[in-house]
């Protein structure tokens, strides 16, 4: 529920959860990309669901904190222009 109330259309969603529920929520929230952090790798059914939604999925070894910081340093900002 927090995601649905706090995500702007076209946002990037960073998460350590690799469930289909995350992708369904991302689809409803009109998220542009889901980034799985901490080296998490979703199972094939999760990837198949992402493909069916035409939703890009990225993986990183970085923690949520470090990945967010690196995106911020490269120009990605939060809803109000800051994080």
N, C-alpha and C positions, 0 to 999 in steps of 0.2 A: 504494500500500500504506500510506503514511503516513496518508492521509486515512481509510482504513478503520479504522485502529487509534486514531485520535485525535479522531474526530468523534462527538459525542453525538447521539442521535436528536433531530430537530427543529432542528438547528443551521443557521446560515447559512454558506454556503461562498463565500468571496470568492476570485476567481481572474482572472488575465489570459489564461487559456487558453480558447479558444472552440470546443473540439472536442466531438464526440459522446461521446468517452471520459469527459470531465469529467461529463457528465450521467448516463452509465451508472454511474459511480462514486458520484455523489451519490444516485442511486436506491438502490443497494445499501446505502449508508451511512445511508439514511433522512433525508437532509438536507431541511430545510423550504423553502429558497430558495437559488438560485445567483445571486450578484452578480458581474457582469463589470465589472472595473475598468479604468482608464486609457482610457476611451472605446472599448473593444473591443466590436465588434458581431458577434454570431454569425450565421452564414449561415442561410438558411431551413431546410435540413435539421436543423440543431441546434435551431432554434426549434420545428420540427414534433415532434422527439423530446421536447422539454420539454413540449409540449402533450399528447402521448400519455401522458406520465408524470404529468400534472397537477401539474407542478413549476413554481412561479413563477420567473421570470427577471427580474432587475433590471439596469439599466445605470447606470454612473456615470463621470464624467470624472475623479473622484478617483483618486489612486494607491492601491495596496493599503494602504500605511501610513496615509494620511490617511483613507481610508474606514473602516479598522479603528478608528482613533482617534475618529472622529465617532460611530461606533456605540457605542463604549465610553462616551464622554461622555454619550450618550443612554440609558445603562442596560444595554446588552447586555454580558454578561460571558462569560468563557471557561468551560471545563469546571469549574475549581476556584473559580470566582467572581472570578477576576482574569485579567489578561493579562500 
